[in-house]
Amino acid sequence: MQTASKKVINGWAMYDWANSVYNLVITTTFFPIYFTEVTKDHFKSEIIPFFGMKFVNSALYDYASAAAYLLIALLSPILSSIADTRGNKKNFLFSFTLLGSLACSALFLFYGDNVEYGTICFLLATVGYCGGLVFYNSYLPEIAAPEDRDRISAKGYALGYIGSVILQLVGFVLVAVHPFGLTGATPVRVTFLLVGIWWLGFALFSLSRLPASKATVQTHYGGAFKEGFSELRKVYAQVKLMPVLKRFLRGFFFYSMGVQTVMLAATLFGSKELNLPSTNLIIAVVVIQLVAVLGAWGMAKLSAKFGNLRVLIGVIVFWLGICIAGYRMQTAMDFYILAVAVGIVMGGVQSLSRSTYAKLMPETEDTTSFFSYYDVTEKLAIVVGMFSFGYIEELTGSMRNSVLALMVFFAIGLGWIISALLKQQKELIMKN
């Protein structure tokens, strides 16, 4: 196949610019800090009510994240198979974008006393973000030749981080300077509103450039539920016969537990364990994103030279080092140094994982179903990671103990990726 035109490639990459502001500005920075602070201020305690039950506020945030990812893991096989077979991938991408951006903007009305409202809006926004990704990612093997996928995948992540930094800085100015007479927590809530507007506005530009997908079959039997999980079983059957891909996905499942949990819980850790002020945490996340742009491009260059699986092994070892340092971290300077280290590998591991999967998957027209399988694997990993992080904190009273669990996840993932590399080398020897 040939790589699509520059117009299509840039349009595809711009969706990362559009939706990454939610993941990195909201879930990584502003919302977790805001959620824990306003609920603690209102209820005068870190123990807060939620539909008649009591939770540690930061643990409730972790559980809400896990619930959102679990919901989308259950939905995406159904939705993606319909998109593949009926050719309406673009419509689903728009629908999830609309849901996510509107729910994100609705967080403007979350004040701390309405915990249920804020949590549900956050959950729906996360579902919109995650739900759109399966359709967005599945465009990659359709628009890019195998030799270009690392570069184009990295371009998307790089644009995502650049866009996020821009809006992150806007939010930082609003919080630090309080312009236009904004007082109290209003600047943070305005940031939620701006993220929703940015997300929808730039996504519409991206969608205008993406090609319409074609239906792979003309007739359908059974309901959407049966159809969706039938597609997932078909993908699973194919994956079982591909030893390298099978091992990669197992490793991806475990190291994703660690990567995604670090990204989603880092600011909570800095706020609660190190008592860092929110402005310092925002600056640290800006640094992470700026470094992540270089990391994404750097990993693409390294993978071209050494191979994807070898570079992934090095990256996971680096993540293990980050977890050890995170557990022992004591000062604000330790946090900032670690933020730079996270930035180096954060963008790279995501971009490289996506392009590695695109390379290892078989030639197929059902790209959305295959990327649904990939996304279900990632989402279930996040469910386990975030739930474990929140539960261990509630059980032991410290997030540091939760970091120890992440080390175990990374170690298991490392073992499977090494196994995938050895199997790949063995297959190459047998072919020659």
N, C-alpha and C positions, 0 to 999 in steps of 0.2 A: 504493500500500500504506500501511498504518498501522503506526506504531511499536508494538512489543510493550509489554506491561504493565511497570510499574516493577519488579515482582518479577523478571521475566525479564531486564530490562536490568541490574539490580543483580547478578543471578546470573551473567550473562555477564561483567560487569566484574570480578567477584570472582575469576574464573579468572586474570586478570592479577595480582591480589593474590597468588594461590597460586603461580604458576609463575615470576614475575619474580624471586623470591628466588634461584632457581638462577642465572639469567643475570647478575644484578647482584651478589649476595653471593658466589657461588662463582666464576664465570668472570671477572668483572671485578675482584674484589678478592682474596679469600682463597686460592683454589686456585693461580693462577699464581705468587703470591709463595711460597706453601708448597711448591709443586712444585720451583721452582728452588732454594730454600734447603735443603730436606731432601735433595734428590739431590746437591747440591754438598757438603753436610756429610758424607754417607755415602761418596761416591766421591772426595772431596777434590779435585774438579775440576768445571768447568762442562761438560766433555766426559763424557758418561755412556753406558753400554751400553743397547741396546734390541734384544732378540732377535738378539744377535750383531753388531749394527752400532753405530757410534758417532755421537752427535749432540751439538751444543750443547744444553744442557737447555732453554733458552727457545725455541730453534728446534723442538725436539721437541714442545713444548707447542703451538706454532703449527701444526705438521704434524698433530698429533692432532686439533686443532680443525677443520682443513681436511678431514681424512678423515671426521670425523663429519658435517660438512655435505654432503660429496660423497655419502655413503651415503644420507642422508635425501633429497637431491635425486633420487637414482635410485629410491628407494622411494615417495616421496609421490605421483607420478602414478598408480601402481598402486593404492595404498591409497585415495586420495581418490576415484578414479572408482568404486571398489567402494562406498565410503560413499555417494556420490551416487546410484548406480543402485539400491542395495539398502537404502538408508535406515538404515544402521548407523553414521552419523557419530559419535554419542554413544559407542558402544562403542569405536571407535578412539581417541577422545579419552581415554577412561579407560585403555585399554591402554598408550598412550604415556606417560600420566601415571604409571602404576604402574611401568613400566620405568625411567623417569627418576628418580623419587623413590627407588626401592630402590637403584639404582646410585649415586645421590648419597650415600645413607646408608652404602653399602658403602665409601666413601672413608675412613670412620672407621678402617679397617684398613690404610690406606696409610701406611707409615712412611718411605719413601725408598729403602730397599734393594730393595723389590719394585716396580721401575719399571714392568714390564709389567702387573702387576695394577692399579696406580694409573692408568696410561694407558688401559687397557681400560675400567675403571669410569667414568673421565671421558668417554671416547668414547660409552659406552652412555647415560650421563646426558644428554649433549648431544643424542644421537639422540632420546631420550625427550622432551626439551624442544622440539626443533625439529619432531619429528613431530607433537606435539600442536598446535602453532601453526597448521598448515594447516587443521585441523578447527575450531579455535577461531575463527580469522579468518573462516572461511567462514560463520559464523553471523551476522556483521555485516549483510550485505545481506538476510538473512532476517528479522531482528528489528528493523531500523531503516529508517525511510523515508529517502530520499536527503537531505532537508534536515536530518535529525538525525544523520547518520553522522559528521560531523566532531566534533560534541559528544560522542557516545557513544564513539567511538574514543578521544578524548582522556580521557574518564572512565576507560576501562580502563587506559590508560597511567599516568594520575595515581594510581590505586589501586595499580598495580604498583609505582610508585616509593615510595609511602608505606609499603606493606607491606615493601618491601626495606629501607628506612631503619630500620624498627623492628627487624627481625632483624639488620640490619647493626650496630646499636647493641648488641644483645644479644651478638653475636659480639665486638664491640670490648671490651665489659666483660669477657668471658671471657678474652680475650687480654691485656688490660692489668692486670686485677686478680687473675687466677688464683684465683677463688673455689672453695669446696668442696674445697680441697686439690689442685686440678688443677695439674700441673707440666709443664714442657717444652712440647712441641707439642700436648699433649692438648687444650687449649682450642680450637685450630683444628680438630682432628679432631671434637670435640664439635659445633662449628658445622656441619660437613658433615652430621652426623647430624640436627641440628635442622632444617636446610634441607629434608632429605628428608621429615621428619615434617610440617613446615609445608606443604610443596608438596602432599602427598597429602591431608592433612586438609582444607584449605580447598578443594582441587579437588573433593572429594566433595560439599561444600556447594554449590559452583557447579553441578556436574552434576545435583544434585537439582532445580535450578530451570530448567535448559535444556530446551526442548521436544525431543521425539523428531523426527528428520527423516523425511520420507516418501520411499519409493522412487519413482524417476522412470520405471522400466521394470519389467516383470514377468518377462521372460525374458532370458536371457543366452547368448551364444554365444562359445566360445573361452575360454581360460584368463585368469587375472587379469592376467598380463603383457600379453597382446595387448589385453585390454579397457582396461587402464590407459593405455597409450601411444596407443591409438586415441582416447581422450578428450583426451589432451594434443594430438594432431595436430588434432583438431576445434577446440579452443580456439585453437591457433596459426593455423588457417585463418581463424577469425573475427577474430583480432587483426590479421592482415595487411590486412583490409579496413577497419580503423578507424585512420586515420592519426594521430589525436591519441593514442590509447591506445598505438599501436605506438611512437611517439616517446617517450612517457612511460616505457614499460618499458625502452627502451634507455638512457635517462638514469638511471632507477632502478637498472639493473644496474651502471652505472659509479660512481655516487655511493655506492651501498651498499657497494662494495668499500672505500671510504674510511671511511664511518661505522662499519660493523661492526668493521673492523680496529682503528680507534682505540679503540672500546669494549672490545674483547677484549685489546688489547695495551698499554693505557695504564699499568697498574700495573707491567708488566714493564719498560716504558721508564723509569718513575720509579725503580724499584728498581736496574736495571743501569746506566743512563746517568747518573743523578743521585745514586745511593747513598742514597736516602731510606729511613728505617726503615719497617717495615711498619705501625706504628701511625699514622704521618703519612699513609701512602697510604690507609689505611682512612678516616681523617677526610676526606681529599680526596674520596674516592668518595661518602661520605655527603653532602658539600656538593654534588657533582654531581647526586645523586639528588633532593635537596631543591629545587635550582634547576630541575631537569628537570620537576618537577610544575608549576611556574609556566610553564615553557616550553611544555609540552603544551597547557595551557589558553590561553596567549597566542597560539600559532600557530592554534588553532581560531578565536579571535576575529578575528585578522588575515585568515585565509582567507575568513571570512564577509564581510569588508569589501572585500578586494582580489582575491580569487580564489585558488584553490589553487596554480596553476602560478606565479603572480607571487611568492607567498610562498616557494615552494620555490626559486625562482631566488635570492631574497635569502638564504635559509638556506644554499644551496650556496656562495655567495660568502663568507659568514661562515665556513664550514668551510675554504675555501681559506686564509683569514686565519689560522685556527687551525693549519693545517699549517705555514705559514711561521713562525709563532711557535714551534711545537713543534720545528722543525728548529734554530732559533736559541736555544732555551731553555738556560739555564746554571745557574740557582739554584733552590732550593726554593720561593722566593716566586714565581718565574716559573711553576712547576708549579701552584701553588695558584690563581694568577690565571687560568691557562689552564683549570683544572678548572671554574671558574665559567663561563667562556665555553663550554666543552663542554656543561655542564649546560643552558645556555640553549637550545641548538639540538638536543641529543640526543633528548629526549623529543618535541620538536616535529616533527623530521624523520621519525621513525618513525610517529607518529600521523597526520601529514598524508599521508605516502606511502600508508598503508593506506586512509585515507578517500578519497583522490584516486582510487586504483584502483577502489574500490567505486563511486564516482560515474561513472567513465569506462566501466566494463564494461557490456555490454548486459544487458537484462532476460533472465534465464534461471533455470531451476530447478536447473541444474548449478553451483551456487555453489561447491561444494568443488573441482570440476575447474578452475574459473577461478582460485580462490585457490591451488590447487596450482601452477598456471602462475606465479602471482605469487611463491609461496614458492620454487619451483625457481629462478626468476630471482635471488631474493635469496640463496639458499643457494650457487648457483654463483658469485655475486659474492664471497661470503665465502671460498669455496675459493680463488679466485684471489687475493683480498686477503691472506689469512693465509699462504698458501704463498709469495707474493711477499715478504711481510714477513719470514718466517723465512729464506727462501733468500738474500735480499739481506743480511741480518745475518750469515749464515754465510759468504757470499762476501766481504763487505767488513769484517766484524768490528765493525760499528756499526749500531745501530738508527736512527740519524739518517738514514742513507742510505735506509733503508726508508721513512721519512716522505716523502722526495722522490717516491717512486712513488705514494704516496697523493695527492699534489697533482695528478699527471697524471690519475689516476682521476676526481677531483673536476672537473677542467677539462673532460674529455670528457663527463661527466654533465651539466655545466652547459650545454654546447652543445646536447645533445639536448633538455633541458627548455625552453630558449629556442625551439628549433625546434617543440616541441609547442605552446607558447603562440602562436607566430605562425600555426601551422596552425589552431588553435582559433579565433583571431580572424578568420582568412580564412573559415572555415566559417560563423561567425556573420554576417559581412558578406553572404555569398552567400545565406543564409537570409532575411535582411532585404531 
